[in-house]
C-alpha cells in the first residue's frame, strides 16, 4: 500500500478537497472553501495546511459566529448540496461558533466546524485558554458543541482521521441527519505527521439518494387524501431542499389542494398562484389560518411543525383533523401522531400523483382559496401604499424593496419583527427569492447570511433587511463582503431599539420596558420603556458606523428617498447600506396567537389583563397524537 507523509491538518484539507456529492446524475464539489480566523490553536496546523496546499480556498472572516452563519446561508441556497468548512483557534475562537452551530443544526443545514483544541499531550497543561476540571483532564470548551452537533469527534491520534472523516461526510450529506458537524483537533495533533494511505485521497462521490416511503403507508395516505374534503398542504424547507417544487405544482394543479407556507417553505408557489394561501400559523394570512382551522387533513411537506407554524398548537381546530407527514426524517414524520411517509419530498409526491387519478377538492373549496389569495393581495397593496406623517412604516419599507427587486433577487432576514412581516407581506416570485433564518431566529445572521447567499449565486441581488438591534450585534462581515468583492445591499432600519420585543412586551402588559436604546433614567435608575422624551434616546449613528466598515451608505428620510436609494444602489458595485428610520409603533394587524408565558401574579394591571387573555387562548390548544 502506497502512503504519503502529511501532517494531520494537511491530510484533512487534502481529503475535504476530494469530496463530491451527486443527486439525480448531477455532481458537484461539496466544499466550496474554508472560512477561518487563524490564531492560537490552528494557525500552525490548519492554517499552514491551507497555505501550503491551496486546495481549499481560504476566506478570512471577522467573527467566528458569522463565518458559520455565512456557511449555513450558502448551504441553504445550494439546497444542502454544498457548504464550507470553518476553522478557529481554541478557547473563545471556538466557542464563538456555538450560537451559529446551534442554528445550523436546528435548520438542518450542513456546516463543518474544525475548532482548535488543547494539547493531546498534557505535559504543558494548562495551556492558554484551556478549561480545567478537577474531575477529568479530557474536558475542553469544545465539549460544549456535543449537544448541538449531529456528529462530534476529537482526534487524539493521527490515524483516527481515517475513520472520523468518512463519518463526517456521511452525516453532512445525509438528508435526514445533517446539521453542524464538529471535528475538534488538538493543536499538537494538527501538526503531527503520519503515513497516510494514498487511496484515502482519491476522489469520493457521495450519492444523495431519494428515499421512498413504505408502500403500505403510501396506500394509507392515498386513502386519507381521497376521503378528505378540506385538505391543506403545509410546505416547509424540505420541499425546497429536495427540489420538489415542480412536482408540487403539478400535484396541486391536479388535485387543487391549497398550499400554505412556513418561513423555510415560502416560495413553494408564486405569491399570486390561485392555490397559494401564503404564510401559515402565528404570522399567517387570514386565509391560511381560516383554512388551517377547518382542515380535515394536513399534509406536512418537509416541515418540522414549529410553534410558529402551529400557532402554539391552536392552528388546527377540526376535531377530526388528521396528518400525513412527508419527511426524510423519522423524527419529523412522526409529529402530531401523523401517518408517516418517511421519504424524499419529490419522490413521495411523484408516487402519490400516480395514485390520485380523479381526485380533486370541491370547486367551492377551491374557489374559496382563490378568493383568499386575491383578498390578501389587495391587503398587501394597501399596506405597501400606506403613508402617514412622513414616518415610514415597516410595511412600506418591505413594499418598496419588494416592488423594486427583480424576480430572482433575494430578500434575507432572521430576527426581530421583520421576519413576521416579511412572511405575511413579501410577494415571492421565485423559489429562492425569500431567505429567512427562523428556526433559531438568530440576531446577527442577516449580514453574514447575506454574504453566504451572494457567494452561492453572485448573479442575484441580495437585499439584507436588518433592524438596528441585529446590526449592532454582528455587522463586521461588511468588511469581508468588500474584501471578497461580493456586493450585497443592506436595508438598515433604525427603530431606536428592539422593535419586535417592544411590541411583544406591550402585548404582555410589560409596556416595552428595557427594549429601547435609552440613557438610564436618573430618577428611577431604570432603562425606561416607551414614554420618554427624544433627549433620552441614545445618539447612535449607524450610518457613520457602516461607512467606517467600508460600505457605501445612502441615508433616507421618506418613501421617495428610499425608492431613489434602491435605484442608486442597483448601480453600485460594492456593498451598499441604505439607512432609514421606522415608526416603531406601526405594525401589521392580524397576527395569530403565539404562546409566551406571562407572570401568573403581578402588581401591574396590564400584566393581569394579558394573563387573563392568554388563558382564553390556551383553551384552544390541541395536542394531536
N, C-alpha and C positions, 0 to 999 in steps of 0.2 A: 504494500500500500504506500503510495507516494504521500509525502507530507510537506507542509510548508510551515516555516517557523515564524510565528507572529505573536505580538502581544495580544492579550485578551481583547483590549479595546480595538486593535486593528482587525482582529478576527470578527468582532461584532459588526463593525462597519462594512467589512467585505461581504459578510453574509447578508445583511439587510439590503445591500445594493443588488443582490441577485434574486430578490423575492418578487414574484409577479402574481397577479390574480387573473382569472378568466371566468366570464359568465356569458352564456349564450354565444360562445365562439369568439367573443371579443376579449383580447388580452391587453393588460396594461401593467406598468410597473407599480408596485404597491406603495413604496415610499418615495415621496416627491422631494425629500430632503430632510435635513435635521436642523431644528431650532436649538439654540443654546446660548447660555451665558457661561463662559469658561472661567472657572475660579478654583479655589482650594478644593480638591477632591475630584476634579475632572479635567483640568487644564493639561496635565502631563499625560493623561490616559486617553480619554475620548477626544480631547482637543487635538492632541498630537496625531492620533489616528486619522481624524478627519483631514487635518492639514496635509499629512503625508500621502494619503491615498487619493484624496479628492474624488472619491467615488460618489459620495453622497453630498449634495450641495449644502453648504452651511449657511444658515441665516442667523444674524445677530439680533437679539431682542433686547428690550429694556426692562422687562419684568417677567419673572418665571411663570406667574399665573397667566399672563396674557399670551405667552407662547403656546400654552396648552389650549386656550380659547381659540387662537388662530388655527391650530391644527384641527380642532374639532369642527370649526366652521368650514374649513377646507373639506374635511371628510363628509360633512353633511351635503355640501354642494356636489360632491362626487358620488353621492349615493353609497357611501361607505366602501367604495372600491379603491380608494387611495387615501393616504394620510401622511403624517410626519412623525419622526422620532423627536423627542425633546430631552436634552441632556442638561444637567445642572450640577453645581457644586454640592457639597454636603451641607447639612445644617439648614439655615434659613433659605438657601437657594433651593433645596429640595422641598421643604415644607411650604414654600410659596406656591408650589404646584397643586397643593391639596384641594383648594377650592375648585379649580378648573377641572381637576381629575374627577372629582365627585360629579360635576356637571356632565362630563363626557360619559361616565357610566350611567347616570340617570337617563341621559338622552340616547343611550345605546349607540355611541359613536366611537370608532376605534382610534386610539391615540397610544403611542408607545412612550413611556416615561423611563429615562435612564438616569436616575439621580446618583451622584457620587455617594460613597458610604465611608464609614470609619475603616481603619486598618483591620484586615482579617488576621494578620499577625499582630499580637497585642502588646509587643514589647515597648511601644512608645505611648501606650494609652495612659491617661485620656488625651486624645488629640484635640486640636482646636475644633470646636462646635460639636464635640461628642456628648451625647446624653448618657450620663452614668446612672446605673441602677444597682442598688445593693443586692438585688435578688437574681440578677443574671448579667453576664458580660456579653450576651448576644443581642441585646437591645440596641437599636439606633432609632433616630427620629423617622427613618424610612418605614418602620413598622406601622406608622400611622396610616400608610397607604393600603394596608391589608383589607380593611372593610370596604374601601371604595374602589378596589381593583378587581377586575374579573379574573386576572391571573397575577400572582405576585411571586417573585423568586429573588433569592440573594445568591450571588455567585462567589463562593468562598474558595473554590479551586478552579483553575483554568479549564480543565476538561468538562466541567459542568455545563459550559455553554453549548456543547454538542447535544445536550439533552434539553436544555432550557429554551434555546432559540426556536426549535420546531414547535414547542408548546406555546410560545409567544405568538407565533404566526397562526397556529391552529385557532387560538381564541380571537385574535384580531380579525381574522377573516370569517369567523362564524356569524351567520346572520342572526342567530338566536342568543349567542353568548358574548357578543362583542361589547367593548367599553374600554376603559382605561386599563392598560397592562403595565405593571411596574417591574423593572429589572434593576434591582439595586446591586451595584458593583463596587465593592470596597476599592479605595483609591490605590492601594498597593497591588491588588489583583489586576486592576486595569492595565498596569504597566508590566505585569509579569508575562514572560514569553513561554510558549509551549509549541510542540509539534502537532499541527492540526492536519487532518486528512484533506487532501486537495479536493476530493469529491464533495466535501461539505460545502464548497463554494460554487458548485455548479448551479446553473440557473434552475430555480424551483418555481413551478406554477401551481398555485392553489386554486382549484376549481370550485367556484361557488355554485353549488347545486340548488335546484329548485325543488325543495321538499314538497311532497304531495300528501294530503291528508288521507286518513283511513277511508276505505271505500264505504264501509258501513256508516261512518259518520257523515259522509257526503250524502248518502241516501236519506239519512235522517234530516239533514239540513234542507234538502230539496223539499221534503215533505212539510217541514215547518214553513218554508217560504211560500209554498203553494197554498197553504191553509191561511196565511196571514192576509189581513185586509188593509192594515196600515203599517207596512214595514218602513224602516228607515235605516239607511247606511250611515254609519259614522266613520269617516275616513280619517285615519291617523298617519303618522310619519311612515309607517311600514308600506303604505300604498305608494309613496314616492320611492323609498329605498329599493323596492322590488321592481321598479319600472312598470307598475301595474296600471298606469293612468289611462292608456289607450284601451286596455281591456275593460277597465272600469267604465269608461264612457260607452263602450259597446254594450256592456251589461245593463247600464242604466237606460239606454235608449231602447233596449229590447224589453225590459220589464217595467220601465218608468218608475222604479223605486227611487225616491228622492235621496239626496246626499246632504249631510251636514258635516262640518269640518272642525277638527281640533286645531290647536295652534300649529302643530307639526304637519297636520294634514292639509292645511289651507293651500288652495291651488290645485286640488284634485280635479275640479271642474272650473271652467271660467266663471267669473262672477255673474255674468248675465245668462248663463245656461238656465233654461226653464226648470231643470231638475235641482237646481242649486238653492239650498236654504241658507248657506253661509255659516257663520260661526255658531257653535253649539255650546250650551252649558252656562256657566256663570257669566260669561261675556258674550252670550249668544244673541242672535237676532230674535225678534218676536216670533217669526215663522218657525225657525228651528226649535225654539223652546216649546211652542204650542204643539208642533208635530211630535216632538220627543215625549211630551206629557201624555199624549193619547196613543202613541205607537204600541202595537201589539207584538212587534218583533223588531229588535235592534240587531243589525248586522254590523259588528265591530270589525273594521278592516284595518289591521295594523295599528290598533290603538291600545294604550295601557290604561284607559279609563281613569285619568287623574281626577281629583276633586273639582277642578275647573270644568272638565268635560261633563261630569255628572251633577254639577251644581250641588256639590256636597251630598250626593245621594238623594236629591229631590227631583231630578230631571224626569224620571220615568215613573209615571203615576198609574198607568193602566194596570189594574190588579192581575191581569192575565199576561203581562208582558213576558216575553222570552228572549233569550240572547243566543245568537250564533256568532262565535268569535273566531275570526280568521287571523291567525298569528303564527309566526315561526317559533315563537317562544311558548312553551307549555305553560309557564307561569302566567303569562298574559291571556292565553287562550282559555284558561280555567276561570277567569274572573267573572263575578256575578252569577256563578253557577251555570254559565252558558254551555251550549253544545260546542265542544272543542274541535275546530277544524285546524289542527296544528299543521301548518304548511305555508309555503310561499304565497303571498297575496296574488300575484299574477297567475301562477299555476292553478291555484284554487278557484279563482274566478273563471278561468278557462274551463275547468271541469264543471262548474255549476252552470255555465252558459249552455253547455251541450245537453243538460238535463232539465232545463226550464222552458223548453219549447211550449209556446201557447200561454205562458203565464204573463199576465200584466196586472198592475194595480187598476182599480176602478178609475174611470175617466174623471169622476167628480173629485176624487182624491188627488189625481194628477193636476187637475185644473186649480185646485186649492193651493197646491205647492207653487205653481207658476204665478199665481196672484200674489203669494207671499214674496216671491222673488221681485216682482215688479214694484210692489208697495215699499219694500225695504230700499230698493234702489232710489226711489223717489225721496225717501227719508235721508239717504246718504247725500243726495244732491242738495237737500235743504241744509244739512249740517256743513257741507263743503262751502256753501254760499253764505253762511252766517256772518254778519258784520255787526259790530257793536262798539261804540265808544272808543274807536281807534285801538282797542285791545284785541290782539289775536287770540282766538280760542285754539285749543289743540286740534279740534276737528278741522278747522280752516287750514292749519298748517299741514295736516295729513292730506287734505284735499289738494292743496297747492302742489305738493310733491307728487301725489298720485296722478294728477292731470298732466303734469309735465313729463313724468317718466315714460320712457318707451316700454313696449310690451315686455321685452326681455330684461329690462333693468330690474334691480333687486332692492327692495327695502329691507333693512336689517335692524333688529331691536332685541331687547332682552328684559328690561326691568322697568318698574315704575308704572304709571298709568298709561303710558304709550302702548304697551302690548295689548291691553284690553280694547283700547280704542282702535288700534290697527286691526285687530281680529274682527271687529264688527264692521269697520269702515273701509278698509283697503280693498280696492277693486282689483282682484288678482287676475292677470291676463295670461300668464304662462306659469308652468309648474314650479319653477324655481325663483319666481319673482317676489316671493314672500318668505323671509328667513327670520324666524323667531326662535330664540333660545328660551323656552318657557318650562322645560322640565325642572330646571333649577332656578330659573328667573334670576340669573346672576348679574348683579350690578357690576359693571366693568367689562362685560362681554362685548359690548357693542363695537368699539373701535377696533379692538383686536380681532373680533369676529369678522368685521368688515374687510380687514386686510386678508383674512383667510379666504373669504368669498371671492375677493378680487383675484387672488392668486389662483383660485380654482378655475376661473373663467375671466381672463382680462378683457374680453370683448364686451362685457356687461358693465354698465354704470352701476356702482354700488352707492345707495343712499342710506347712510347710517343715521338713524334718528335716535337722539340721546338727550336725556334731561341733564340738568346741572349736577344732580347727585351722582349719577353713574360716571359722568365726565370727570368729576373731581377725584373719583376713586381710581380710574385707570385710563388715562389718556395718552400715555407715553408712546404707544405704538404709532402715533402720528409720525414720530421720528423714523421708525422702521419703514413705514409706507413711503416716505420720501427717499430714504436711503436706497430702497429697492425699486423705486420708480413705479409703484403701484398706486395710482391715483384713486382715492375714494372721496366722496362728497359727504360731509358730516353736517347734518342739520342739528345744531346745538340749541336746545330750548331752555332758557333761563326761567325757572319757577321760583327763585328765591328760597329753594329748599326742596324737601321731599313732597312733591305734589300728590303722588299716589297715597303715601302713608298718611298725609294730612287729611285727604278725603276719607280714608278708612278710619282714621282716628275720630273724625267728626261723626261718622256713621255709627261709631261705637260709643258715642257720648263723651269722648275724651277731648273734644274741642280743638283738635290739631296740636295738642301740646308736644313740644320738642321736635317739631317737624320743619320749622323754618330756620334759615340761616340768620340768626339774630345775635346782637350783643346780649350778654347776661343782664337781666333787669336789676339795677342796683337796689331797688326797694324789696322786691320779692326774692332776689337771688336765684331766680329761675330763668331758664330759657323759655320765655312765654310762648303762647300759641298764636292765634290769628289776629287778635285785636291789638295791634301795635301801630305806632307811627312809622313813617318811612325812614326816619332817622335811626330807628332801631335795627334796620336791615344792614347786614354786613356788606361793605363795599368791595365785593369780589369782582374783578374784571376778567371774565372768562375769555373774551375776545383777545385781549392782550396776552393771556396765557397761551392760547392757541398759536398766536403769532410767534411767541418765544420758542415754540417747538418746531417752527419752520413752515407752518401751514399758511396758505393764502386765506385771508379772512375777509368776509363781507358782512357788514353789520346791517340789520334790517330793523325798520321801525313800524311797518304796516304791511298789509297784504300786497300792495303794489310793489314795494321794495323787495318783498320776499320772492315774488314771481320773477322780478328782474334779476335777483341774485341767482335764482336757479338757472336762468338763461345764461348768465355770465359764467357760472361755474361749469357749465357744459363745455365751454371752450377753453378752460384752463387745464393744463396738463400735469398738475401736481395736486396733492391732497388739499382740498378746499373746505373751510369751515364757514357755514352760513349761520350766523348768530342772530337769534331773535328772542324776544321776551314773550311770555304767555300769561294769560289770565288763569291763575292757579285755581280759581273757584268755578270756572265754567267747564262743566263736564258733559258727558253724553248720557242721556236718560236711557232707562230700560235695562239696566244690569240686573241679572238674576241674583238670587241669594247665594252667598258663599260663607261657609261657617268659619267664624273666627271667635274663639272663646272670649266672653265678656265677664267682667267681675261679677260674681254672684251677689255680693254685698258691696255697697258703696254709699258714701255720704253725698254723692253727686246725683241730682235728679235726672240729668241727661243720661248717665250710665244706667240708672234704674230702668228708664224707659227703653233704652236699647236692649237691655237684658230681657225684658218682657217681650219685645218684638222678636228677639232671637228664639225664644221658647215657642212662639207661634210657628216660625219657620221650621223648627226642628220636628214639629208634628208631621211634616210632610216627608221626612226622611224615611227611605225604604232600604231594606237590606235584601238583596237578591241572592238566593242560593239554591 
